[in-house]
Amino acid sequence: MKRLVEGTPLRAGLVAAVALAGGLLTSAPAGATAATSQSAVTTVTVSAESAAAARPSNGRILYDRISGGRGHLKVKNGTSRDAVVALVRGKSKAISVYVRARSTATVRDVRDGTYRIYFTTGTRYSVSKGRFTRSPAYARFNDRLRYVTTSRSATIWTLTLNKVRNGNAKTTYVNPKDFPA
């Protein structure tokens, strides 16, 4: 490894130079060299690109515990915020799907059963945390959805997350702690 000053590796000098250029340090530590502001801009740009790449695609299944049925759930998100819709059977989350703002997503292969539907909307979704990190709102539909498959038919439900004229589905706000993780 190349050294700038005896005992100070090159990496430490670059970290100090970036901190100096970003205004985090007022003077350079011994052995550090000054960096141009272009170096700091590059660092910020890379960070912003990786954050944007983390946004899930529309219709991405985030959790799938009980797929394999013939039912469908079509979700229309006419809001200006992304959403995650979770189907809960009993006390266990069964399936959750990411629905981008002003988009429609369809979950196929929903098994027969009765489900409570929860949804959260917001911005900057964190896949690792399983939640929106900015302006989250949590709700659930008051009615449950029942899926029944026969030899000739399968249940298909369509939900709209935004208010619609003559809509018949009521929702209730949910405490974030009660949202199925």
PEDA-V110435 format. One record per pair of residues at least 12 apart in sequence whose ideal C-beta (glycine too) atoms are under 10 Angstrom apart, sorted by the first residue. I is the first residue (numbers start at 1). GAP is how many residues later the second one is. D is the distance in whole Angstrom. If there is no record, write none. Layout:
# PEDA-V110435
[[I/GAP/D] [I/GAP/D]]
This chain:
# PEDA-V110435
[[3/28/9] [4/26/10] [4/27/5] [4/28/8] [4/29/7] [5/24/10] [5/25/7] [5/26/3] [5/27/9] [5/28/10] [6/25/9] [7/23/9] [7/24/8] [8/21/8] [8/22/7] [8/23/4] [8/24/8] [9/22/9] [10/21/10] [10/23/9] [12/17/8] [12/19/7] [12/20/7] [13/15/9] [13/16/8] [13/17/10] [13/18/6] [13/19/5] [13/20/6] [13/21/10] [13/22/9] [14/18/8] [14/19/8] [14/21/7] [14/25/8] [15/14/10] [15/17/8] [15/20/10] [16/12/6] [16/13/5] [16/14/9] [16/15/8] [16/16/4] [16/17/8] [16/18/9] [16/19/9] [17/12/10] [17/15/6] [17/16/6] [17/17/6] [17/18/3] [17/19/9] [17/22/7] [17/23/9] [18/14/10] [18/17/6] [18/21/6] [18/22/6] [18/24/10] [18/25/6] [19/13/9] [19/16/9] [19/21/9] [20/12/7] [20/13/9] [20/14/6] [20/15/7] [20/20/9] [21/13/7] [21/14/5] [21/15/7] [21/16/5] [21/17/9] [21/18/6] [21/19/4] [21/20/9] [21/22/9] [22/13/9] [22/15/9] [22/17/10] [22/18/5] [22/19/10] [22/21/8] [22/22/9] [23/17/9] [24/16/10] [51/73/8] [51/75/10] [52/72/10] [54/70/9] [54/71/8] [54/72/8] [54/73/6] [54/74/9] [55/27/8] [55/43/9] [55/45/8] [55/68/9] [55/69/8] [55/70/6] [55/72/9] [56/26/8] [56/28/9] [56/41/9] [56/42/4] [56/43/10] [56/44/8] [56/69/6] [56/71/7] [57/41/7] [57/43/8] [57/46/10] [57/48/9] [58/19/9] [58/24/9] [58/39/9] [58/40/7] [58/41/6] [58/42/4] [58/43/9] [58/44/10] [58/45/5] [58/46/8] [58/47/6] [59/16/9] [59/38/6] [59/39/7] [59/40/7] [59/41/8] [59/44/8] [59/45/8] [59/46/4] [59/47/7] [59/48/8] [59/49/10] [60/24/10] [60/36/10] [60/37/7] [60/38/5] [60/39/9] [60/40/9] [60/45/8] [60/67/9] [61/34/7] [61/35/7] [61/36/6] [61/37/8] [61/44/9] [61/46/7] [61/47/10] [61/48/10] [62/22/6] [62/23/10] [62/24/9] [62/31/10] [62/33/9] [62/34/5] [62/35/7] [62/36/6] [62/63/9] [62/65/7] [62/68/8] [63/21/9] [63/23/7] [63/24/9] [63/30/6] [63/31/8] [63/32/6] [63/33/4] [63/34/9] [63/67/8] [63/117/9] [63/118/9] [64/29/10] [64/30/8] [64/31/5] [64/32/8] [64/33/9] [64/43/9] [64/45/9] [65/22/9] [65/24/9] [65/27/7] [65/28/7] [65/29/5] [65/30/7] [65/31/9] [65/46/10] [66/21/9] [66/23/7] [66/26/8] [66/27/10] [66/28/5] [66/29/7] [66/43/9] [66/44/8] [66/45/5] [66/46/10] [66/47/8] [66/49/10] [67/27/8] [67/28/7] [67/40/8] [67/41/8] [67/42/4] [67/43/7] [67/44/7] [68/41/6] [68/42/9] [68/43/6] [69/39/9] [69/40/5] [69/41/5] [69/42/3] [69/43/6] [69/44/8] [69/78/7] [69/79/10] [69/80/6] [69/85/8] [69/86/9] [70/38/8] [70/39/7] [70/40/8] [70/41/8] [70/42/8] [70/77/9] [70/78/10] [70/79/5] [70/80/10] [70/83/9] [70/84/4] [70/85/8] [70/86/10] [71/16/10] [71/36/9] [71/37/8] [71/38/7] [71/39/4] [71/40/7] [71/41/7] [71/42/9] [71/44/9] [71/74/9] [71/75/10] [71/76/4] [71/77/8] [71/78/7] [71/83/5] [71/84/5] [71/85/7] [71/86/8] [72/34/6] [72/35/7] [72/36/6] [72/37/8] [72/38/7] [72/75/9] [72/82/7] [72/83/8] [72/84/4] [72/85/7] [72/86/9] [73/12/8] [73/14/7] [73/22/8] [73/24/8] [73/32/9] [73/33/7] [73/34/4] [73/35/8] [73/37/6] [73/42/8] [73/44/8] [73/72/7] [73/74/9] [73/82/9] [73/83/8] [73/84/5] [73/85/8] [73/86/7] [74/30/7] [74/31/8] [74/32/5] [74/33/8] [74/34/10] [74/82/7] [74/83/7] [74/84/4] [74/85/7] [74/86/9] [75/22/7] [75/23/10] [75/24/5] [75/28/9] [75/29/7] [75/30/5] [75/31/7] [75/32/7] [75/42/9] [75/44/8] [75/82/9] [75/83/8] [75/84/5] [75/85/8] [75/86/7] [76/23/8] [76/26/9] [76/27/8] [76/28/5] [76/29/9] [76/30/10] [76/82/7] [76/83/7] [76/84/5] [76/85/7] [76/86/8] [76/88/9] [77/21/10] [77/22/4] [77/23/7] [77/24/6] [77/25/7] [77/26/6] [77/27/7] [77/28/8] [77/42/9] [77/44/8] [77/82/9] [77/83/8] [77/84/5] [77/85/7] [78/23/9] [78/24/6] [78/25/9] [78/26/9] [78/82/7] [78/83/7] [78/84/4] [78/85/9] [78/86/8] [79/20/9] [79/22/6] [79/23/8] [79/42/6] [79/58/10] [79/81/10] [79/82/6] [79/83/5] [79/84/9] [80/21/5] [80/22/7] [80/41/9] [80/43/9] [80/82/9] [81/19/9] [81/20/6] [81/21/10] [81/39/10] [81/40/4] [81/41/6] [81/42/6] [81/51/8] [81/53/9] [81/54/7] [81/55/9] [81/56/8] [81/80/9] [81/81/10] [82/16/7] [82/17/7] [82/18/5] [82/19/5] [82/20/10] [82/21/9] [82/38/9] [82/39/7] [82/40/7] [82/41/7] [82/42/9] [82/43/6] [82/50/7] [83/14/9] [83/15/8] [83/16/5] [83/17/8] [83/18/8] [83/20/9] [83/22/9] [83/36/5] [83/37/7] [83/38/5] [83/39/8] [83/42/9] [83/49/9] [83/54/9] [83/56/10] [83/78/6] [83/79/10] [84/12/6] [84/13/7] [84/14/6] [84/15/7] [84/34/9] [84/35/7] [84/36/5] [84/37/8] [84/38/9] [84/41/7] [84/46/8] [84/47/8] [84/48/8] [84/52/10] [84/54/10] [84/95/9] [85/12/5] [85/13/8] [85/14/6] [85/20/8] [85/22/8] [85/32/7] [85/33/7] [85/34/5] [85/35/8] [85/36/10] [85/56/10] [85/74/7] [85/76/8] [86/29/9] [86/30/9] [86/31/7] [86/32/5] [86/33/7] [86/34/8] [86/54/9] [86/93/8] [86/94/5] [86/95/9] [87/20/8] [87/23/7] [87/24/10] [87/26/9] [87/28/4] [87/29/8] [87/30/6] [87/31/8] [87/58/8] [87/60/9] [87/70/10] [87/93/9] [88/26/10] [88/27/6] [88/28/5] [88/29/8] [88/30/6] [88/52/9] [88/56/9] [88/91/10] [88/92/5] [89/21/10] [89/22/8] [89/23/10] [89/24/5] [89/25/7] [89/26/5] [89/27/8] [89/55/10] [89/58/10] [90/23/8] [90/24/9] [90/25/9] [90/26/9] [91/25/10] [91/89/9] [92/88/8] [93/23/10] [93/25/8] [93/86/10] [93/87/4] [93/88/7] [94/13/10] [94/16/8] [94/17/8] [94/19/8] [94/21/7] [94/22/10] [94/86/9] [95/12/6] [95/14/9] [95/15/7] [95/16/9] [95/20/9] [96/22/9] [96/23/9] [96/24/10] [96/34/9] [96/84/8] [96/85/10] [97/22/10] [98/27/7] [98/29/9] [99/20/8] [99/22/9] [99/60/10] [99/62/7] [100/25/10] [101/20/9] [101/22/9] [101/60/10] [102/60/9] [104/54/9] [104/56/9] [106/50/9] [106/52/9] [107/50/10] [108/46/10] [108/48/10] [109/45/10] [110/35/9] [110/37/5] [110/39/9] [110/44/9] [110/45/8] [110/46/9] [110/47/9] [111/36/7] [111/38/8] [112/34/8] [112/35/5] [112/36/6] [112/37/5] [112/38/10] [112/42/9] [112/43/8] [113/31/10] [113/32/9] [113/33/8] [113/34/6] [113/35/9] [114/30/5] [114/31/7] [114/32/5] [114/33/8] [114/34/10] [115/26/10] [115/29/6] [115/30/5] [115/31/8] [115/32/7] [115/42/9] [116/24/6] [116/25/7] [116/26/9] [116/27/9] [116/28/5] [116/29/8] [116/64/9] [117/22/9] [117/23/6] [117/24/4] [117/25/10] [117/26/8] [117/27/8] [117/28/6] [117/40/9] [117/42/7] [117/52/9] [117/54/9] [118/20/7] [118/21/7] [118/22/4] [118/23/8] [118/53/10] [118/56/7] [118/60/9] [118/61/6] [118/62/6] [119/18/9] [119/19/8] [119/20/6] [119/21/7] [119/22/8] [119/40/8] [119/42/6] [119/52/8] [119/55/9] [119/60/9] [120/12/6] [120/16/6] [120/17/7] [120/18/5] [120/19/8] [120/20/10] [120/54/8] [120/56/8] [120/59/6] [120/60/10] [121/14/8] [121/15/7] [121/16/5] [121/17/8] [121/18/8] [121/40/7] [121/41/10] [122/12/6] [122/13/5] [122/14/4] [122/15/6] [122/16/9] [123/12/6] [123/13/9] [124/12/9] [129/52/10] [130/49/9] [130/50/10] [130/51/6] [131/45/8] [131/48/8] [131/50/8] [136/40/7] [136/43/9] [137/36/7] [137/37/9] [137/39/9] [138/34/10] [138/35/7] [138/36/4] [138/37/7] [138/38/5] [138/39/9] [138/40/8] [138/41/5] [139/22/9] [139/32/5] [139/33/6] [139/34/5] [139/35/6] [139/40/9] [140/31/7] [140/32/6] [140/33/8] [140/34/5] [140/38/9] [140/39/8] [140/40/9] [141/18/7] [141/20/10] [141/28/5] [141/29/7] [141/30/6] [141/31/8] [142/27/8] [142/28/5] [142/29/7] [142/30/6] [143/25/9] [143/26/6] [143/27/7] [143/28/10] [145/12/5] [145/14/8] [145/24/10]]
